Amino acid sequence: MLRRRHKRPPIERFSPELRFVIACCRWPYDAAAVAALRQAAADIADWSRVIDVAKRHRVRGLLAAAVDAAELPLPERDAARLANAAHILRIEGLHLAGATIRLDRLFARHDIDRLFVKGAALAAIAYRHQGIKESIDVDVLVDAAAIGRIFAVLIEAGYRCAYPEGLSLEELAAWTAHAHEATWTEPATGRAIDLHWRLISSTSLLPSLGIASPRTDVALADGVGVATLARGPLAAYLCVHGAEHSWVRLKWLADLAALLGTMSAAEIEGLIEDALAGGARHCVVPALILVRDLLGMAVPASVDALTTRRDRILVALAHRAIRHREDGDPAASTFSHIPHGLAPMIYETAPRELGRRIAALATNPIDRARGRLPDGAAWLYPVLRVGQWALRKTGMLTARTPR
């Protein structure tokens, strides 16, 4: 009689360095978290590698805070390297908060409704500190109906559209039909601003999530605050955002867990109910499994009852993606794109939206925004994209990569 081979828990298949970095993502550091950190630290032989792994996952702020909380003695060179990184992150956090406040004031002067998500706003809610969460840009959601006027306001204020680059105002307006965001840069600082008219690329996931969703104000400085999504909708968005990227960065899982830590059990149950109603079941359930199994967070018992084979596959893909980033940038490996590319095909349940995603892979939205082909010839866009790919491979066309 054949026996089924017992599989080790996923966390035990990770390297000691990755396991320690995962332990650092268990915010805040109570007695149990500190004990877990000290236990994980006992297996570390190369602290420089730990810092490298944390850098790739963009959780160096959490690493520095965890080392301090657990009072771990690092080699002098590694301690200095980590302290320097933490110092830079604290400064960057303040700069990011400043860029958020400046954009908020610009939009306020022009009576533009806005919600700031992730970035400084999320840091203030989840960590109550701007030096823990590692962020590089400002994410802001605006009203899609006013997008043309918003583009004009940004241009007048000196902001530059970095992606898609080189489009006219009319072409930018056309771009909004084929994408959910555009990247702008702040004048003087060059700080990236991700301007969203939809938070999620899929139109079938959480369709009610938008500028009219429940909101709350959060303070970024003394007497200065901005509006962001209420905790429930914000957590739902973080689940979908992480799922769209196969949770390839621990940063996204840590942010979600820190936010969930500020919510009551009833609020988390409400998150699950909203996910079921909004078609995001296979984004939220795997996310809760991940924060439970990797970060030791308590989640509602209903998660086990809701878990399907599809959810277990998505969790396995996330484990693979997290582990693969340990040794370098996944973009450098063809294999690493597999989890990232497969996940949307698994969690997406609406056939029409799944077809749209597949079609989008075969077309360049910039071509559509510029109307390079007449409406009746839209079926030729995949052919045009293949031609562009061939020209890039021969060096005759320079690729434009979004930030």
JOZITA-V539542 format. One line per field, one symbol per residue. phi: phi as a letter, one per 30 degrees, with the letter a starting at -180 (. if undefined). A space follows every 50 residues. Layout:
# JOZITA-V539542
phi->???
This chain:
# JOZITA-V539542
phi->.dcdddcdeedddddedddddddddccdcdddddddddddddcdcbddde ddddddchbdddedddddddhddceedddddddddddddddddddddddd dddddddddchcdabcbhhdddedddchacccdcbbbccbcbdddcdddd eddddddjdbddadcicdedddddeddcbcabccbddididdbccccbdb dddcchdddadcdebbcbdcaeibbbdbddedddddddddddddchhdcd eddddddddedccdddddddeddddddcicedcddddddddddcciddbe dddddddcedddddddddeddddddeckdeddbdddddddddeddcddcd eddddddddddcbcddedddhdbdedceddeeddddddddddddidbddc cdd
